């Protein structure tokens, strides 16, 4: 039976910036539009964090059963390491999905029942990333779904539950943070490229190869901050997000210089920190622009 520390490691807490940052940005957009509401914002945060933990456990379960995690460089996986059974990890994933669903139902009751359909789509996307008969994470579609759900849906949804409307500002703000979250996935898959290729997991990194993946990572970071500049043309306060740019230097340098294995673990952590800082600063800048 896995220890509490192993269960915590299996939840992969270092990936939580990918859940927190979009909620901060969406809340900043809501404040800019004069519609900030604390309770819906907190519930949106619970949904996002619970879904992130759920997808981490679900991936652990599905990849472990397929044998993809037999030889990993990154964080420990519960099933792959034998610390927990696939059934135990599945139960943990379902519990986290349950927390997200419950908080989502409360949000739907407070704003719009259409959110039930959106929440169902989010849960389905989280499960089928590596689960089910046709996991899209094994078909080089992970980056697309991450941008859609962790970027567009998370940011616009957070703004919607507070303002009751879909606004172009929230859609625009979703672009830079969504791209940075995609960059987290790209550097993660770059780290695992050899093992994934051997296991038959055809991620975008496997298809593009190391060189293409490294260039793509750097391009995502550059375009993300270019998007911040574009928004700042209309709302100058949003340029506060550029304060996070120095945090991009270490992970980009590591990736472009050919870092491998443990070095890419550091780049992954650095990209998570960059995403969180950008989310905080962009959220503040948006709020000030109102």
Beta strands, then each sheet from edge to edge (+ up, - down):
end
